[in-house]
Amino acid sequence: MSRLVSQRLHDIRSACDFIIRHTDGMTFDDYLQSELIRAAVERKLEIIGEALRQAEELDPDIGVRIPEVRRIVDMRNRLIHGYDAVDDDIVWSTLQSRLPALRTRVIALLESD
């Protein structure tokens, strides 16, 4: 794996760690009540999507190893371009059900390098 791909994967891991650290123990209602946390989470999801897009551009096999690439990049695009229509339910569901698995996959890729 190239140094640039590895850097992007580290960026993804770091963003995942941030989100998990700052939302751990929160309920959905807690999340909705904190504009600061929502803004930070959305920004970190944007970083994850962009880093993954760049990693796949540098190494197309990333899409094979992380099959959700398209969905993640699409979410990033919705957050950036459709900022006025962000669905907090979808964001929260993503944090709860998909983010830990993505983090695990990224760590495995970094460790296999």
C-alpha positions, 0 to 999 in steps of 0.5 A: 500500500502506498504512503498516500493510501496509508495516510488516508486510511489513518485519517479515516481511523482518526475521524472514526475514533473521534466520532466514537469517543465523542458520542459514546454513551449518548442517546439519539436525543442527546445527539439531537440536543447538541448542535456542537456534536452534530456539527463535529460528527458531520464534519468527521463523516465528510472527512471519512468520505473524502479520504475514502474517495481519495484512497480509492482513486489512488488504489482501486482495490480499496473498493474491494476491501471496503465494499461500502465505499460508494455509499460512504462517498455518497453520504459525504456528498449529501452532507456537503451539498445537501447540508440543509436537508441532513437527516439526523436519523440516518446519521445516527443510524450510521454511527451506531451500525456502520461506523464501528465496522468501517473502523475495524476494516480500516485497522485491518488494512493498516495492519496488513500493510 
